[in-house]
Amino acid sequence: MNEFLMGHTLGLQLFDGLKPELTSFYYRMLGSIDDADDAVQETFWPSIHDMTKYRGGNRK
């Protein structure tokens, strides 16, 4: 399995596991379930994308 698909699959599994908690957290902050869902998607996916590019170590 290539690196992209592997990262995408892991990202989906992680998203499925964390989405309820993240949505609840954002709902308490924002007061709207629709806004909470949007916030989860807008913050989660960019972080997963960046995580799949991470190679470890310090960036210089």
C-alpha positions, 0 to 999 in steps of 0.5 A: 500500500502506498504512503498516501493511501496508508496515511489516508486510511489511518486518518479516517480511522483516527477521525472516526474514533475522535469525531464524537469527542471533538464535536462535543468539545466544539459544540460546547464552545460554539453552541451550534452542532452545525458549527461544531461539525464544520470546525471539526472538519476544518481543523482535523483534516489539515492536521492529518495531512500535515501529520502524513508528511512528518518524517520526525526530527527537527526542522531546520 
